[in-house]
Structures are given as C-alpha cells and as structure tokens.
Amino acid sequence: MGAEFSGYDAAERFRSLAAGLAGLSGAELLGAKRLYIRDAISELRAFEAHVRAIRPVRLLFAIVPFFWPFLYAQSRSIEARRQLLRERILNAMEVWREELRDDRIEPPWETRPT
C-alpha cells in the first residue's frame, strides 16, 4: 500500500477519466459511467479479499508485542483505504444518480455483510 494511493495518482486517474468521457456519445458515456462504478466496486471487493487473506498472518504477528504498533498502523491504513474506496463509489453514484436511475448497481456493503 504505497504510491498507488497517492493524491497525485487519484488526480491523474480523474483527468484520464474526464478526458476519456469527453468524446463519447450518450450511450457510450452511460456505459463508461457504469463501467467506472462497477470497476470501483470490483476494486473494493479485491481489497476486502486481500484483507481477509492477510488476517491469519496478522494474528500470528499479534502474538508478539513488538509488532503491535505496526499492526495498529496497518489497521488504520486498511480502514482509511476502505473508506476511500467506499466514498469513491458513493460519490460517483450520487453525481450520476439521474443517469443511472434504471441500473440496479448497489454498493456491496448494502447487499451483503462485510
């Protein structure tokens, strides 16, 4: 969890998305917006799978008090990343609510327990 989550990367991704959406027709634009939200949901699900995969290792490290500060910092980082991914999905859904009103895209944390 490093440079890929930097503010520069997020700004660059947004510029790339905006540039890609600029030349699309109505149907293509709607499809791109759907794809963006579905990709964001997939990214959140992949992140949650990663967190579940490292849980046993974290439990082993929790036995040794030396690792507690590192595990605490990692927990905070995990929660911050989770919040970022959720907000990205919600923000896109809110901004594009009218255009996507016929779609049945729901945030994953509302459709199944985490």
PEUR-V578984 format. One record per backbone hydrogen bond with DSSP energy under -1.0 kcal/mol. NH is the residue of the N-H (numbers start at 0). CO is the residue of the C=O. If there is no record, write none. Layout:
nh: {NH:NH}
co: {CO:CO}
//
This chain:
nh: {4:5:9:10:11:12:13:14:15:16:17:18:19:20:21:23:28:29:30:31:32:33:34:35:36:37:38:39:40:41:42:43:44:45:46:47:48:49:50:51:52:53:57:58:59:60:61:62:63:66:67:70:71:72:73:74:75:76:77:78:79:80:81:82:83:84:85:86:87:88:89:90:91:92:93:94:95:96:99:102:109:111}
co: {1:2:5:6:7:8:9:10:11:12:13:14:15:16:17:20:24:25:26:27:28:29:30:31:32:33:34:35:36:37:38:39:40:41:42:43:44:45:46:47:48:49:53:54:55:56:57:59:60:63:64:66:67:68:69:70:71:72:73:74:75:76:77:78:79:80:81:82:83:84:85:86:87:88:89:90:91:93:95:99:106:107}
//
